[in-house]
Amino acid sequence: MTEHGFKDATCDCEVIEGWGDNWSKSLIGLRTGNASGLFVIDIDNKNGINGFETLAALEEKYGKLPVTLTVQTPSGGEHRYFKMPKTTA
């Protein structure tokens, strides 16, 4: 929605509220990865593939994911939020 996309990101509440006034149907993005310490699993049902069935098969094979903050997406999918694992490099 902005001229430079994610590069126009801000933490300024007034700017974010102004964007909400201008683009009431847009969604708020969240930076993921090392910068925020978060990663997100995005579960969708698209192109004839049921993401929930795929996730269930993976959990059956590798074990259940822990319960975490989860939001429903407009398409009926989910975003599941997790802390980035600590890595040694």
Distance bins in CASP14 RR format, pairs under 12 A and 6 or more apart:
PFRMAT RR
TARGET T0000
AUTHOR 0000-0000-0000
RMODE 2
METHOD distances of the structure
MODEL  1
1 8 0 0 0 0 1 0 0 0 0 0 0
1 9 0 0 0 0 0 1 0 0 0 0 0
1 16 0 0 0 0 0 1 0 0 0 0 0
1 18 0 0 0 0 0 1 0 0 0 0 0
1 19 1 0 0 1 0 0 0 0 0 0 0
1 20 0 0 0 0 1 0 0 0 0 0 0
1 22 1 0 0 1 0 0 0 0 0 0 0
1 23 1 0 1 0 0 0 0 0 0 0 0
1 24 0 0 0 0 0 1 0 0 0 0 0
1 25 0 0 0 0 1 0 0 0 0 0 0
1 26 1 0 1 0 0 0 0 0 0 0 0
1 27 0 0 0 0 1 0 0 0 0 0 0
1 28 0 0 0 0 0 1 0 0 0 0 0
1 29 0 0 0 0 0 1 0 0 0 0 0
2 8 1 1 0 0 0 0 0 0 0 0 0
2 9 0 0 0 0 1 0 0 0 0 0 0
2 10 0 0 0 0 1 0 0 0 0 0 0
2 15 0 0 0 0 1 0 0 0 0 0 0
2 16 0 0 0 0 0 1 0 0 0 0 0
2 18 0 0 0 0 0 1 0 0 0 0 0
2 19 1 0 0 1 0 0 0 0 0 0 0
2 20 0 0 0 0 0 1 0 0 0 0 0
2 22 0 0 0 0 0 1 0 0 0 0 0
2 23 0 0 0 0 1 0 0 0 0 0 0
2 26 0 0 0 0 1 0 0 0 0 0 0
2 29 0 0 0 0 0 1 0 0 0 0 0
4 10 0 0 0 0 0 1 0 0 0 0 0
5 19 0 0 0 0 0 1 0 0 0 0 0
5 26 0 0 0 0 0 1 0 0 0 0 0
5 29 0 0 0 0 0 1 0 0 0 0 0
6 28 0 0 0 0 0 1 0 0 0 0 0
6 29 1 0 0 1 0 0 0 0 0 0 0
6 30 0 0 0 0 0 1 0 0 0 0 0
6 31 1 0 0 1 0 0 0 0 0 0 0
6 32 0 0 0 0 0 1 0 0 0 0 0
6 35 0 0 0 0 0 1 0 0 0 0 0
7 31 0 0 0 0 0 1 0 0 0 0 0
8 15 0 0 0 0 1 0 0 0 0 0 0
8 16 0 0 0 0 0 1 0 0 0 0 0
8 19 0 0 0 0 1 0 0 0 0 0 0
8 29 0 0 0 0 0 1 0 0 0 0 0
9 15 0 0 0 0 1 0 0 0 0 0 0
9 16 0 0 0 0 1 0 0 0 0 0 0
9 19 0 0 0 0 0 1 0 0 0 0 0
9 28 0 0 0 0 0 1 0 0 0 0 0
9 29 1 0 0 1 0 0 0 0 0 0 0
9 30 0 0 0 0 1 0 0 0 0 0 0
9 31 1 0 0 1 0 0 0 0 0 0 0
9 32 0 0 0 0 0 1 0 0 0 0 0
9 35 0 0 0 0 0 1 0 0 0 0 0
9 36 0 0 0 0 0 1 0 0 0 0 0
10 16 1 0 0 1 0 0 0 0 0 0 0
10 17 0 0 0 0 0 1 0 0 0 0 0
10 18 0 0 0 0 0 1 0 0 0 0 0
10 19 0 0 0 0 1 0 0 0 0 0 0
10 28 0 0 0 0 0 1 0 0 0 0 0
10 29 0 0 0 0 0 1 0 0 0 0 0
10 31 0 0 0 0 0 1 0 0 0 0 0
11 28 0 0 0 0 0 1 0 0 0 0 0
11 30 0 0 0 0 0 1 0 0 0 0 0
11 31 0 0 0 0 0 1 0 0 0 0 0
11 36 0 0 0 0 0 1 0 0 0 0 0
12 18 0 0 0 0 1 0 0 0 0 0 0
12 19 0 0 0 0 0 1 0 0 0 0 0
13 19 0 0 0 0 0 1 0 0 0 0 0
13 20 0 0 0 0 0 1 0 0 0 0 0
13 28 0 0 0 0 0 1 0 0 0 0 0
14 20 0 0 0 0 0 1 0 0 0 0 0
14 21 0 0 0 0 0 1 0 0 0 0 0
15 21 0 0 0 0 0 1 0 0 0 0 0
15 22 0 0 0 0 0 1 0 0 0 0 0
15 28 0 0 0 0 0 1 0 0 0 0 0
16 22 0 0 0 0 0 1 0 0 0 0 0
16 23 0 0 0 0 0 1 0 0 0 0 0
16 26 0 0 0 0 0 1 0 0 0 0 0
16 28 1 0 0 1 0 0 0 0 0 0 0
16 29 0 0 0 0 0 1 0 0 0 0 0
16 30 0 0 0 0 0 1 0 0 0 0 0
17 23 0 0 0 0 0 1 0 0 0 0 0
17 24 0 0 0 0 0 1 0 0 0 0 0
17 28 0 0 0 0 0 1 0 0 0 0 0
18 24 0 0 0 0 0 1 0 0 0 0 0
18 26 0 0 0 0 0 1 0 0 0 0 0
19 25 0 0 0 0 0 1 0 0 0 0 0
19 26 1 0 0 1 0 0 0 0 0 0 0
19 27 0 0 0 0 0 1 0 0 0 0 0
19 28 0 0 0 0 1 0 0 0 0 0 0
19 29 0 0 0 0 0 1 0 0 0 0 0
20 26 1 0 0 1 0 0 0 0 0 0 0
20 27 0 0 0 0 0 1 0 0 0 0 0
20 28 0 0 0 0 1 0 0 0 0 0 0
25 74 0 0 0 0 1 0 0 0 0 0 0
26 74 0 0 0 0 0 1 0 0 0 0 0
27 71 0 0 0 0 0 1 0 0 0 0 0
27 73 0 0 0 0 1 0 0 0 0 0 0
27 74 1 0 0 1 0 0 0 0 0 0 0
27 75 0 0 0 0 0 1 0 0 0 0 0
27 79 0 0 0 0 0 1 0 0 0 0 0
28 71 0 0 0 0 0 1 0 0 0 0 0
28 79 0 0 0 0 0 1 0 0 0 0 0
29 36 0 0 0 0 0 1 0 0 0 0 0
29 38 0 0 0 0 0 1 0 0 0 0 0
29 40 0 0 0 0 0 1 0 0 0 0 0
29 71 0 0 0 0 0 1 0 0 0 0 0
29 73 0 0 0 0 0 1 0 0 0 0 0
29 79 0 0 0 0 0 1 0 0 0 0 0
30 36 1 0 0 1 0 0 0 0 0 0 0
30 37 0 0 0 0 0 1 0 0 0 0 0
30 38 1 0 0 1 0 0 0 0 0 0 0
30 39 0 0 0 0 0 1 0 0 0 0 0
30 40 1 0 0 1 0 0 0 0 0 0 0
30 42 0 0 0 0 0 1 0 0 0 0 0
30 69 0 0 0 0 0 1 0 0 0 0 0
30 71 0 0 0 0 0 1 0 0 0 0 0
30 79 0 0 0 0 1 0 0 0 0 0 0
30 81 0 0 0 0 1 0 0 0 0 0 0
31 37 0 0 0 0 1 0 0 0 0 0 0
31 38 0 0 0 0 1 0 0 0 0 0 0
31 39 0 0 0 0 0 1 0 0 0 0 0
31 40 0 0 0 0 0 1 0 0 0 0 0
31 84 0 0 0 0 0 1 0 0 0 0 0
32 38 1 0 1 0 0 0 0 0 0 0 0
32 39 1 0 1 0 0 0 0 0 0 0 0
32 40 1 0 1 0 0 0 0 0 0 0 0
32 41 0 0 0 0 0 1 0 0 0 0 0
32 42 0 0 0 0 0 1 0 0 0 0 0
32 79 0 0 0 0 0 1 0 0 0 0 0
32 80 0 0 0 0 0 1 0 0 0 0 0
32 81 0 0 0 0 1 0 0 0 0 0 0
32 82 0 0 0 0 1 0 0 0 0 0 0
32 83 0 0 0 0 0 1 0 0 0 0 0
32 84 0 0 0 0 1 0 0 0 0 0 0
33 39 1 0 1 0 0 0 0 0 0 0 0
33 40 0 0 0 0 1 0 0 0 0 0 0
33 81 0 0 0 0 0 1 0 0 0 0 0
33 82 0 0 0 0 0 1 0 0 0 0 0
33 83 0 0 0 0 0 1 0 0 0 0 0
33 84 1 0 1 0 0 0 0 0 0 0 0
33 85 0 0 0 0 0 1 0 0 0 0 0
33 87 0 0 0 0 0 1 0 0 0 0 0
34 83 0 0 0 0 0 1 0 0 0 0 0
34 84 1 0 0 1 0 0 0 0 0 0 0
34 85 0 0 0 0 0 1 0 0 0 0 0
34 86 0 0 0 0 0 1 0 0 0 0 0
34 87 0 0 0 0 1 0 0 0 0 0 0
34 89 0 0 0 0 0 1 0 0 0 0 0
35 84 0 0 0 0 1 0 0 0 0 0 0
36 81 0 0 0 0 1 0 0 0 0 0 0
36 82 0 0 0 0 0 1 0 0 0 0 0
36 83 0 0 0 0 1 0 0 0 0 0 0
36 84 0 0 0 0 1 0 0 0 0 0 0
37 81 0 0 0 0 0 1 0 0 0 0 0
37 82 0 0 0 0 1 0 0 0 0 0 0
37 83 1 0 0 1 0 0 0 0 0 0 0
37 84 1 0 1 0 0 0 0 0 0 0 0
37 85 0 0 0 0 1 0 0 0 0 0 0
37 86 0 0 0 0 1 0 0 0 0 0 0
37 87 0 0 0 0 0 1 0 0 0 0 0
38 68 0 0 0 0 0 1 0 0 0 0 0
38 69 0 0 0 0 1 0 0 0 0 0 0
38 79 0 0 0 0 0 1 0 0 0 0 0
38 80 0 0 0 0 0 1 0 0 0 0 0
38 81 1 0 1 0 0 0 0 0 0 0 0
38 82 1 0 0 1 0 0 0 0 0 0 0
38 83 1 0 0 1 0 0 0 0 0 0 0
38 84 1 0 0 1 0 0 0 0 0 0 0
38 85 0 0 0 0 0 1 0 0 0 0 0
39 65 0 0 0 0 0 1 0 0 0 0 0
39 68 0 0 0 0 0 1 0 0 0 0 0
39 79 0 0 0 0 0 1 0 0 0 0 0
39 80 0 0 0 0 1 0 0 0 0 0 0
39 81 1 0 0 1 0 0 0 0 0 0 0
39 82 1 0 1 0 0 0 0 0 0 0 0
39 83 0 0 0 0 1 0 0 0 0 0 0
39 84 1 0 1 0 0 0 0 0 0 0 0
39 85 0 0 0 0 1 0 0 0 0 0 0
39 87 0 0 0 0 0 1 0 0 0 0 0
40 68 0 0 0 0 1 0 0 0 0 0 0
40 69 0 0 0 0 1 0 0 0 0 0 0
40 70 0 0 0 0 1 0 0 0 0 0 0
40 71 0 0 0 0 1 0 0 0 0 0 0
40 73 0 0 0 0 0 1 0 0 0 0 0
40 78 0 0 0 0 1 0 0 0 0 0 0
40 79 1 0 1 0 0 0 0 0 0 0 0
40 80 1 0 0 1 0 0 0 0 0 0 0
40 81 1 0 1 0 0 0 0 0 0 0 0
40 82 1 0 0 1 0 0 0 0 0 0 0
40 83 0 0 0 0 0 1 0 0 0 0 0
40 84 0 0 0 0 0 1 0 0 0 0 0
41 51 0 0 0 0 0 1 0 0 0 0 0
41 52 0 0 0 0 0 1 0 0 0 0 0
41 54 0 0 0 0 0 1 0 0 0 0 0
41 55 1 0 0 1 0 0 0 0 0 0 0
41 58 0 0 0 0 0 1 0 0 0 0 0
41 59 0 0 0 0 0 1 0 0 0 0 0
41 65 1 0 0 1 0 0 0 0 0 0 0
41 66 0 0 0 0 0 1 0 0 0 0 0
41 68 0 0 0 0 1 0 0 0 0 0 0
41 69 0 0 0 0 0 1 0 0 0 0 0
41 70 0 0 0 0 1 0 0 0 0 0 0
41 71 0 0 0 0 0 1 0 0 0 0 0
41 73 0 0 0 0 0 1 0 0 0 0 0
41 77 0 0 0 0 0 1 0 0 0 0 0
41 78 0 0 0 0 1 0 0 0 0 0 0
41 79 1 0 0 1 0 0 0 0 0 0 0
41 80 1 0 1 0 0 0 0 0 0 0 0
41 81 0 0 0 0 1 0 0 0 0 0 0
41 82 1 0 0 1 0 0 0 0 0 0 0
42 51 0 0 0 0 1 0 0 0 0 0 0
42 52 0 0 0 0 0 1 0 0 0 0 0
42 54 0 0 0 0 0 1 0 0 0 0 0
42 55 0 0 0 0 0 1 0 0 0 0 0
42 70 0 0 0 0 0 1 0 0 0 0 0
42 71 0 0 0 0 0 1 0 0 0 0 0
42 72 0 0 0 0 0 1 0 0 0 0 0
42 73 1 0 0 1 0 0 0 0 0 0 0
42 75 0 0 0 0 0 1 0 0 0 0 0
42 76 0 0 0 0 0 1 0 0 0 0 0
42 77 1 0 0 1 0 0 0 0 0 0 0
42 78 1 0 0 1 0 0 0 0 0 0 0
42 79 1 0 1 0 0 0 0 0 0 0 0
42 80 0 0 0 0 1 0 0 0 0 0 0
42 81 0 0 0 0 0 1 0 0 0 0 0
42 82 0 0 0 0 0 1 0 0 0 0 0
43 49 0 0 0 0 0 1 0 0 0 0 0
43 50 0 0 0 0 1 0 0 0 0 0 0
43 51 1 0 1 0 0 0 0 0 0 0 0
43 52 1 0 0 1 0 0 0 0 0 0 0
43 53 0 0 0 0 1 0 0 0 0 0 0
43 54 0 0 0 0 1 0 0 0 0 0 0
43 55 1 0 1 0 0 0 0 0 0 0 0
43 56 0 0 0 0 0 1 0 0 0 0 0
43 58 0 0 0 0 0 1 0 0 0 0 0
43 59 0 0 0 0 0 1 0 0 0 0 0
43 65 0 0 0 0 0 1 0 0 0 0 0
43 70 0 0 0 0 1 0 0 0 0 0 0
43 71 0 0 0 0 0 1 0 0 0 0 0
43 72 0 0 0 0 1 0 0 0 0 0 0
43 73 0 0 0 0 1 0 0 0 0 0 0
43 75 0 0 0 0 0 1 0 0 0 0 0
43 76 0 0 0 0 1 0 0 0 0 0 0
43 77 1 0 1 0 0 0 0 0 0 0 0
43 78 1 0 1 0 0 0 0 0 0 0 0
43 79 1 0 0 1 0 0 0 0 0 0 0
43 80 1 0 0 1 0 0 0 0 0 0 0
44 50 0 0 0 0 1 0 0 0 0 0 0
44 51 1 0 0 1 0 0 0 0 0 0 0
44 52 0 0 0 0 1 0 0 0 0 0 0
44 53 0 0 0 0 0 1 0 0 0 0 0
44 54 0 0 0 0 1 0 0 0 0 0 0
44 55 0 0 0 0 0 1 0 0 0 0 0
44 72 0 0 0 0 0 1 0 0 0 0 0
44 73 1 0 0 1 0 0 0 0 0 0 0
44 74 0 0 0 0 0 1 0 0 0 0 0
44 75 1 0 0 1 0 0 0 0 0 0 0
44 76 0 0 0 0 1 0 0 0 0 0 0
44 77 1 0 1 0 0 0 0 0 0 0 0
44 78 0 0 0 0 1 0 0 0 0 0 0
44 79 0 0 0 0 1 0 0 0 0 0 0
45 51 1 0 1 0 0 0 0 0 0 0 0
45 52 1 0 0 1 0 0 0 0 0 0 0
45 53 0 0 0 0 1 0 0 0 0 0 0
45 54 0 0 0 0 1 0 0 0 0 0 0
45 55 0 0 0 0 0 1 0 0 0 0 0
45 73 0 0 0 0 0 1 0 0 0 0 0
45 75 1 0 0 1 0 0 0 0 0 0 0
45 76 1 0 0 1 0 0 0 0 0 0 0
45 77 1 0 0 1 0 0 0 0 0 0 0
45 78 0 0 0 0 0 1 0 0 0 0 0
46 52 0 0 0 0 0 1 0 0 0 0 0
46 54 0 0 0 0 0 1 0 0 0 0 0
46 73 0 0 0 0 0 1 0 0 0 0 0
46 75 1 0 0 1 0 0 0 0 0 0 0
46 76 0 0 0 0 0 1 0 0 0 0 0
46 77 0 0 0 0 1 0 0 0 0 0 0
47 54 0 0 0 0 0 1 0 0 0 0 0
48 54 0 0 0 0 0 1 0 0 0 0 0
49 55 0 0 0 0 0 1 0 0 0 0 0
49 57 0 0 0 0 0 1 0 0 0 0 0
50 56 0 0 0 0 1 0 0 0 0 0 0
50 57 0 0 0 0 0 1 0 0 0 0 0
50 76 0 0 0 0 0 1 0 0 0 0 0
50 77 0 0 0 0 0 1 0 0 0 0 0
51 57 0 0 0 0 1 0 0 0 0 0 0
51 58 0 0 0 0 1 0 0 0 0 0 0
51 59 0 0 0 0 0 1 0 0 0 0 0
51 73 0 0 0 0 0 1 0 0 0 0 0
51 75 0 0 0 0 0 1 0 0 0 0 0
51 76 0 0 0 0 0 1 0 0 0 0 0
51 77 1 0 0 1 0 0 0 0 0 0 0
51 78 0 0 0 0 1 0 0 0 0 0 0
51 80 0 0 0 0 0 1 0 0 0 0 0
52 58 0 0 0 0 0 1 0 0 0 0 0
52 59 0 0 0 0 0 1 0 0 0 0 0
52 70 0 0 0 0 0 1 0 0 0 0 0
52 72 0 0 0 0 0 1 0 0 0 0 0
52 76 0 0 0 0 1 0 0 0 0 0 0
52 77 1 0 0 1 0 0 0 0 0 0 0
52 78 0 0 0 0 1 0 0 0 0 0 0
52 80 0 0 0 0 0 1 0 0 0 0 0
53 59 0 0 0 0 0 1 0 0 0 0 0
53 60 0 0 0 0 0 1 0 0 0 0 0
54 60 0 0 0 0 0 1 0 0 0 0 0
54 61 0 0 0 0 0 1 0 0 0 0 0
55 61 0 0 0 0 0 1 0 0 0 0 0
55 62 0 0 0 0 0 1 0 0 0 0 0
55 63 0 0 0 0 0 1 0 0 0 0 0
55 64 0 0 0 0 0 1 0 0 0 0 0
55 65 1 0 0 1 0 0 0 0 0 0 0
55 70 0 0 0 0 0 1 0 0 0 0 0
55 77 0 0 0 0 0 1 0 0 0 0 0
55 78 0 0 0 0 1 0 0 0 0 0 0
55 80 0 0 0 0 1 0 0 0 0 0 0
56 62 0 0 0 0 0 1 0 0 0 0 0
56 63 0 0 0 0 0 1 0 0 0 0 0
56 64 0 0 0 0 1 0 0 0 0 0 0
56 65 0 0 0 0 0 1 0 0 0 0 0
57 63 0 0 0 0 0 1 0 0 0 0 0
58 64 0 0 0 0 1 0 0 0 0 0 0
58 65 0 0 0 0 1 0 0 0 0 0 0
59 65 1 0 0 1 0 0 0 0 0 0 0
59 66 0 0 0 0 0 1 0 0 0 0 0
59 80 0 0 0 0 0 1 0 0 0 0 0
64 80 0 0 0 0 0 1 0 0 0 0 0
65 78 0 0 0 0 0 1 0 0 0 0 0
65 80 1 0 0 1 0 0 0 0 0 0 0
65 81 0 0 0 0 0 1 0 0 0 0 0
65 82 1 0 0 1 0 0 0 0 0 0 0
66 80 0 0 0 0 1 0 0 0 0 0 0
66 81 0 0 0 0 0 1 0 0 0 0 0
66 82 1 0 0 1 0 0 0 0 0 0 0
66 83 0 0 0 0 0 1 0 0 0 0 0
67 80 0 0 0 0 1 0 0 0 0 0 0
67 81 0 0 0 0 0 1 0 0 0 0 0
67 82 0 0 0 0 0 1 0 0 0 0 0
68 78 0 0 0 0 0 1 0 0 0 0 0
68 79 0 0 0 0 0 1 0 0 0 0 0
68 80 1 0 1 0 0 0 0 0 0 0 0
68 81 1 0 1 0 0 0 0 0 0 0 0
68 82 1 0 1 0 0 0 0 0 0 0 0
68 83 0 0 0 0 1 0 0 0 0 0 0
69 78 0 0 0 0 0 1 0 0 0 0 0
69 79 0 0 0 0 1 0 0 0 0 0 0
69 80 1 0 0 1 0 0 0 0 0 0 0
69 81 1 0 1 0 0 0 0 0 0 0 0
69 82 0 0 0 0 1 0 0 0 0 0 0
69 83 0 0 0 0 0 1 0 0 0 0 0
70 76 0 0 0 0 0 1 0 0 0 0 0
70 77 0 0 0 0 1 0 0 0 0 0 0
70 78 1 0 1 0 0 0 0 0 0 0 0
70 79 1 0 0 1 0 0 0 0 0 0 0
70 80 1 0 1 0 0 0 0 0 0 0 0
70 81 1 0 0 1 0 0 0 0 0 0 0
70 82 0 0 0 0 0 1 0 0 0 0 0
71 77 0 0 0 0 1 0 0 0 0 0 0
71 78 1 0 0 1 0 0 0 0 0 0 0
71 79 1 0 1 0 0 0 0 0 0 0 0
71 80 0 0 0 0 1 0 0 0 0 0 0
71 81 1 0 0 1 0 0 0 0 0 0 0
72 78 1 0 1 0 0 0 0 0 0 0 0
72 79 0 0 0 0 1 0 0 0 0 0 0
72 80 0 0 0 0 0 1 0 0 0 0 0
73 79 1 0 0 1 0 0 0 0 0 0 0
73 80 0 0 0 0 0 1 0 0 0 0 0
END
